[in-house]
Amino acid sequence: MFFVFGRIIGLVGPEYSRLTPKTYAITFISLDLAALIVQSVGGSQASAADTLEGANRGAKVMVGGIILQM
């Protein structure tokens, strides 16, 4: 998606965008990586939990990562 967005900016004209296509790609890829890390941390918390509360807390962290990725 972010690569398509960069191509559209290139076709329409960079003067219509606040950022360059490369900057958009770097930003989206960085945020996507951060979201995947949050999801993996939540999965680790949920799987290592000894109680239902701990598993639910990990699940909430995973959902937060999914929301961040959207």
SULZIGI-V161044 format. One record per pair of residues at least 12 apart in sequence whose ideal C-beta (glycine too) atoms are under 10 Angstrom apart, sorted by the first residue. I is the first residue (numbers start at 0). J is the second residue. Records with the same first field share a line. If there is no record, write none. Layout:
I = J + J
This chain:
0 = 27 + 31
1 = 20 + 23 + 24 + 25 + 26 + 27 + 28 + 30 + 31
2 = 20 + 23 + 24 + 27 + 28
4 = 16 + 20 + 23 + 24 + 27
5 = 18 + 19 + 20 + 21 + 22 + 23 + 24 + 25 + 27
6 = 20
7 = 20 + 23
8 = 20 + 21 + 22 + 23
30 = 67 + 68
31 = 67 + 68
32 = 68
33 = 64 + 67 + 68
34 = 63 + 64 + 65 + 66 + 67 + 68 + 69
35 = 64 + 65 + 67 + 68
36 = 64 + 67
37 = 60 + 61 + 62 + 63 + 64 + 65 + 66 + 67 + 68
38 = 60 + 61 + 62 + 63 + 64 + 65 + 67 + 68
39 = 60 + 61 + 64
40 = 57 + 60 + 61 + 63 + 64
41 = 56 + 57 + 58 + 59 + 60 + 61 + 62 + 63 + 64 + 65
42 = 57 + 58 + 60 + 61 + 64
43 = 57 + 60 + 61
44 = 56 + 57 + 58 + 59 + 60 + 61
45 = 57 + 58 + 59 + 60 + 61
